[in-house]
Amino acid sequence: MTRAALFFSALAATLAVLAGTAATASADINIYRNGSRWAVLEDDGDVYVNGSRVGQVESDGDVYMNGSRVGQIESDGDIYLNGSRWGQAESCCGSFTLLRNVIAVLIFFDSGYAS
């Protein structure tokens, strides 16, 4: 496994643990960097970075960026980008919170998925 794949796996696992320990009711997740709020994962699936909406994941796994559907995360974890299978998230996607966390990782850390 490559270093990037290990990093992605570890990050996804960390986000899953954080989501699992949160209260059962959905709530916005604020991410701080250098003491300031950098990003927000809203409970409706919107993802904001530096105050600008950069994407959204719908409860059915559809992924939107800049108002257009660019991909989908299926319930089995398969990730699609522009109609082609892009990758897979293991131990994923049984809840909207997990879908939201996976897309947040993709948007924040993979410029190829977010561009």
C-alpha positions in Angstrom: 0.0 0.0 0.0 1.4 3.4 -0.9 2.0 6.1 1.6 -0.9 8.2 0.2 -3.2 5.2 0.5 -2.2 4.6 4.1 -2.7 8.2 4.9 -6.2 8.2 3.3 -7.1 5.0 5.2 -5.9 6.4 8.5 -7.7 9.7 7.9 -10.9 8.0 6.9 -10.8 5.8 10.0 -10.2 8.8 12.2 -13.2 10.7 10.7 -15.3 7.6 11.1 -14.4 7.3 14.8 -15.1 11.0 15.3 -18.5 10.6 13.6 -19.2 7.5 15.7 -18.5 9.3 18.9 -20.7 12.3 18.1 -24.2 12.7 19.4 -26.8 10.7 17.6 -28.4 13.9 16.2 -26.5 15.4 13.2 -24.7 18.6 13.7 -22.3 20.8 11.7 -18.7 19.8 12.1 -16.3 22.8 12.3 -12.7 22.2 11.4 -10.1 24.8 12.7 -6.7 25.6 11.4 -4.3 28.0 13.0 -7.0 29.0 15.5 -9.6 30.0 12.9 -12.5 28.1 11.4 -11.2 26.7 8.1 -13.9 24.3 7.0 -17.5 23.3 7.9 -19.2 20.0 7.1 -22.9 20.9 7.5 -25.4 18.4 8.6 -27.3 18.7 5.3 -24.2 17.6 3.3 -22.8 21.0 2.3 -19.0 21.4 2.5 -17.5 24.8 3.0 -13.8 25.8 3.0 -12.8 29.3 3.9 -16.4 30.4 3.8 -17.1 29.2 0.3 -19.2 26.2 -0.6 -17.0 23.7 -2.4 -19.3 20.7 -2.6 -22.2 18.8 -1.3 -23.0 15.1 -0.8 -26.7 14.1 -0.9 -28.2 11.4 1.3 -28.2 9.1 -1.7 -24.5 9.5 -2.2 -24.6 12.0 -5.1 -21.7 14.4 -5.0 -22.1 18.0 -6.3 -19.5 20.6 -6.9 -20.1 24.1 -8.2 -23.8 23.2 -8.7 -23.1 20.1 -11.0 -23.2 16.4 -10.2 -19.7 15.2 -10.5 -19.8 11.8 -8.8 -21.4 9.4 -6.4 -20.5 7.3 -3.4 -22.4 4.1 -3.5 -23.6 2.2 -0.4 -20.9 -0.4 -0.9 -18.2 2.3 -0.9 -17.5 2.5 -4.6 -16.6 6.1 -5.5 -17.4 7.5 -8.9 -16.1 10.6 -10.6 -17.6 11.9 -13.9 -19.2 8.5 -14.6 -16.0 6.4 -14.0 -15.1 4.3 -11.0 -12.5 6.4 -9.1 -11.9 4.3 -6.1 -13.5 2.7 -3.0 -13.9 3.5 0.7 -13.8 0.4 2.9 -16.1 0.0 5.9 -18.2 2.8 4.5 -21.4 4.4 3.7 -24.1 2.9 5.8 -25.0 6.4 7.0 -25.3 9.9 5.7 -22.6 11.0 8.2 -20.1 8.5 6.8 -20.9 9.6 3.2 -20.4 13.2 4.3 -17.0 12.4 5.9 -15.8 10.5 2.8 -16.6 13.4 0.5 -14.9 15.8 2.9 -11.7 13.8 2.8 -11.9 13.7 -1.1 -12.5 17.4 -1.4 -9.9 18.5 1.2 -7.1 16.1 0.3 -7.3 15.1 -3.3 -7.0 17.9 -5.8 -7.8 15.4 -8.6 -11.3 14.8 -7.2 -12.1 18.3 -6.2 -11.0 20.1 -9.4 
